[in-house]
Amino acid sequence: MRRQLARIASTAFAVAAVFPSRTGAQAVQTSSDSIEGRWAGMAGLPIDRVPIAFEFKRDSAGKLRAYLYQSVANFYGLELPGEIVRQGDKYILKEWALTLAPSNGGLEGTYFPIPVPITLARTTTLPSEVPVPDLPRGPGPKWQTKLGAAIYGPAAVGDGVAYVGTSGGMFYAVSLADGKFVWAFAAGRPVFGGAALVDGALFFVCDNGLLFKLDRATGKELWRYDLGDAAVSRILPHQVVDRSGDFDWDTSAPTPTVVEGIVYVGSADGSVHAVDGATGRRIWRFPVKGKVRVTAIVDPTRVIVGTVDNLLYALDRKSGSELWQRDTRGPIVTAPTLVDDKLIVGNRNGLLAALNFLTGAPVWRVQL
């Protein structure tokens, strides 16, 4: 989460939208109007305002830094990346898309790629961490089974069996009664997504670029389909070592969606596929911008998918042609969901929004 904040404002459009050119920007100098000190206030869109506080102080090199205090995110003195610079009457922290200006003795401005209002006033105290309460321990597990590698995808459960893949390139069927293996299948590369269970078969995707169909009873491969993304690499969170880097860690994969015998699934090469569930034959393929790492929503007429390049697409279910697209201004790394006629979508930049399912037009949004 700490590194997530470091990349929140990394997209070029966000910086361009919130900030003017940095020409003439300079390090903040100590003066009577300096923002150094402690500040507290509120931030967020009108329907979702939360407390926020900062301490602005200089480091050993004399650069002005920002330290975040926000109980809702459990941050207490988190050093934000970058140096605060002054541009005219504004104080700007580009790396966090934060801009503040003096107003009536306080500070007002915006932050995040979708500009969220923020108001601050000087304070003498900052939020402090609440101790974790001493709670009683719950019961232990009935059983546990070691699978030999990290598990990133959700387990699918049906008929007394759990089906789950691992980053070690294996896919397992495990008995819910005693945790014993029913069968094991060597997929060949890490499995980061879940399985779709349909009748006597299951479908899942693997980082070797393949969509597999297995027999649920035996684990026997029935067919494989090439999604075309075997060469796409991943960055796991523990591999991020540079605070100045682009923190695009990547630990998810779609669970195939099967409707009326057709498998709908996105791939990391930037495409969405419709595949015949019986034969493994391609029905259509549509190119999109960015990796698709989330599960598709399918209704009688359309397929909805999101990409890590911020875009949400609605495609015609029969032909795969584009019906609409919406820029959410942040990587979509969890699947949207449909509630009544509203499409609920979130992104890595903290946006939660409801869109009209038919048109993609926004109904409401909050910045968390």
N, C-alpha and C positions, 0 to 999 in steps of 0.2 A: 504494500500500500504506500510506503514511503516513496518507493521509486515510481509508483504510478503518478504521484503528484508532479514528479520531475518531468514527465512527458506530456502532462495535460495540455500544455500550450504549444506543443511542438509543431502542430500543423501550420503550414504557411498561410492558409486562408485566415486562420484565427488571429495571427499576429497582424496581418494586413488589415483585418476588420477592426481591431481594437486600437491599434497604435499607428501613429504617423511615422514617417521616416525617422531613423535614429540620427540623421545628420544634425550635428550640433549638440548631441547628448553629451553629458559630462558627469563625472562622479559627483555625488552630493557633497557639498562643502559644509562644514559646521557654521551655522548662522542662526540668527534669531528665529527664522522660520523653518528650521530643520524639523523633520518628523521624528528625529531620534526620541526614544522613550517608549512608554507602554500605552497601548490603545485597545479599546474594547468597543464592540457594537454588534450590529446585526448584518447578515448577508443572505442573499437569496432572492428569488422572484416573489412577487406579492403573496402567493399562496403557499410559500414554503420558506419562511424566514427563520434562520437559526443564529444563535450567538456565535461570535467569532472574536478573536483577540490576536494582537501581534505585539512583539517587542522588536523595535528597530534599533540596532546598535552596530558599532563598527568592530571589525575583526582586527587581528594583529597587524594587518597590512593597511588599515585605515579605510577599508571598503565597507560601505553600509550594507548590512545584511538584514534579512527578515526571518523572524522565528514565529512559527504559527502555534496558537493555542486554540484548540477547538474540541470540546468534549464529545460532540456527536461523532467525531472521527477518531477519538482517543489520541489526539496529538497534544503534547504538552512540551513546548519549546522545540518543535521540529524545525531545523534549519532548512529553509527553502533554497533551491539552487539559484545562482546568479547574484548579481550586484544591483542594488537600487540606484538608478540614475535619475537625474533631474533634467526635465525638458520643459522650459518655460515655467509655468506654475504647477506642473505635474510631476509626480514621482512615479517612476515606472520600474517594475520588475518583469522584464520581458519573458523570462523563463516560466513564469507562473501566470502570465497574462493578467497581471495586476497593475492597475493604474489608479492613483489617488491624487486628489487636489484639495488644498485647504478650503474650508467652507464654514463660515460662522463659528470659528473656533475649533472645529473638528475636521474630519477628512471625509470626502465622498468620492466614489469612483465605481469601477467595475472590475470583475475578475472572471476567469475561465473563458474558453473560446466563444461560448455563447455568453455575451456580456451580462453578468449577474450583478445587480446593484449591491453596493456595500457602503455602510455608514459607520464611522468610528469617532469616538471621543477619548480624550486622555483619561487614563486610569492609574491608580496606584497599585492595584492588585491584578493578578492574572489567574486564570483557572488552574487548579491543581488536580492531579490524578486521584481518583477515589480508590481506596484499597479494595482489592478483590475480597468479597465475603467468604468466610469459611463455611462451605456448604457440605452436607453429607454426601458421601459417595453412593452412586447408584449400583444396581446389580451388575455383575460381570457378564461377559458374553456367554451364550450357551456353547459356542464352539468358535474356533478361529482356524483358518487355513492359510498357510503361507504360499503365495503365488510367485515369489521369486523376483519380483520387480514392481516398480511403482504403478499404482492404479489411478488413472486420471479420468476415465470415462465412467458413467453410471452403470450399475449392474441392471440387467433386465431380468425379471422374475416371471416364471410361468410353469404351472404344473409341478410345483415342488422343486424346481431347479433354478439356480441363479446362473446367468450367462454374463461373463465379464472378460474384457481384454486387458492386457498389461503393456507397459512400455518395454518389456522384454521380448515383444513380438509373439506372444502366445495368447490364445483365446481359450477360455475354460468353461465347462459346464460343471457346477458344483451342487451337490445335494443339499437342500435346505434342512433336511432332517439331521444330518450328522457332519456336514462339511466335507464329505469325501468327494473325490473327483468322479464325475460321470464319464467325461472324456476331455481330451486336450487336443487343440489344433494349432499347428505351427503356422502362423500367418506370415512370418518372415521379417517384419519390421514393427516398430511400436504401434500400438492401438490406443488412440486417445479418445475415441468416441464410444457410444453405446450401441447396442444391438436392437434391431426391430424384429419382434417375434410375430410371425404370420403363419397360422396353421402349423404345419410340421416343419417349417423352415425358419432360419434367422438370417438377417442381413447386417453387415457391418463394413466399415471402411478401415483401411490400413495405410500407414505411411509409405508403403511400397507403391502407392498409387492405385490400389485395387479395391474394388467393391466385391465382397464375397457373399455368396449364398451357401449356407451349410444346412445339412439335415440336422434337425434339433435332437433327434434321438441318438444319433451316432457320431455327429461332428464331421461327417463325410462332406467334402466339397462337392457341390452340385454345379456351380459355375463361378467364373470370375469375370469382372468387367474392368477395363482399364480407364480410370478417371483422368489420367494424364498428368498427375501432379507428383510423381515419384521423386522428382529432382528438387522439390520445394523443401527448404530447410526450416527448422524450428529453433527458437531461442527459448530455453527454459529459464524460470526466474533466477535460479542460483547461478546462471551463466552471466548475468548482468553484473559487471565489475566496475564500470566507469560511470560516475555520477553525471558526466556530460554526454553520455550516450543516448541513443533513441530507444526507450525502454518498451520495445514491442514484444514482450514475452508472449509465448504462443503455446498454450497447453490444452487446447480444445479441438474437437473434430465433430462433424455432424453425425447424428444418428439418422440413418435413412428413414424416409417417410414413405410408407407403402399404402396406396389407396387404389382399390379396384384392380389389383394385380400389377400396378405400375409403381416402380421405385423412383422417388424423387430425391436427389441429393446434390449438394454443391461440392466443389473441389478447390484445392488451394492454388491451382493454376489460374483461377478466375473464371470459373464456368459453372453452370448448373445443368444437370443431366436428368433426363427421363429415360428409364430402362425397363424393358419388359421383364417382369418378375419371373416368368416361367422359363424364358430362354436366355436372358442376359443380353438381348439385342438392344442396341440404342434406338430410341424413338426420336428424341431430339436433344440437342445441346445448344445452350445459349451462353455467349461470353459476357461476363460482367467485369467491373473494375474492382480488383482486390481479391484476396483470399476469401473463400467461403468456409468458415469454421463453425457455423451454427446450423441447427436443424431447420428444415424448411417447414412452413405452414402450408397446407394444401386444403382448399375448399372445392366445391363443385366446378368452379370456373378459373381459379387462379392459383399460382404458387408464389409464396412470399419468402424471400431470402435476404439476409443482411451480409455485408462484407466488412473486412477490417479496413477498407478504404472509405468508411463512413456511410456507405450508400445502402439504402433499403430498396429492393426491387419487387415489383409485382409483375409476374409473367403470366401469359395465357397458358392455362394448363394443357390444352390440346396441342398448340403449336410451339410453345416456348417463346413466343414473341413478347416484347416488352409492352406493358400497359402503362406503367408509371415508375418513376424512381424518386427517392427523396434523400437529400443530403442531411444526415443527422449531426454532422460536425464532430464526430468521434467514432473510433473503431467499434463495430458491433461484434461482440465476442460472446454474447449469450443470446439464445433464441428468443425472438419476439413471441407474443402470445395473443390470441384473439379472444376478446371478451365482448359478447354481444356483437355490435357493429364496429367496435373500436379495436384497433391494432395497438397493443401496448409494447413499446420498444425502449430499451435502455442502451447506453453505450459506455465505453471506458472513461469518458470524460465527465461522467456523473449526471448525464441527462436521462430523465425518464419522461416519456411523452406518450400521448394517445393520438393516433392518427385515424382519419376516416378510412375504413378498410377499402372502400371502392375507389377513392380518389387519391389517397395519400396525404390529404390536407390535414394540418395539425388541428386538434381539438383542444388540447391543453398540454402544458409541459411544466416540469419542475427541474431545478438543478440541485442535485443532492450533494 
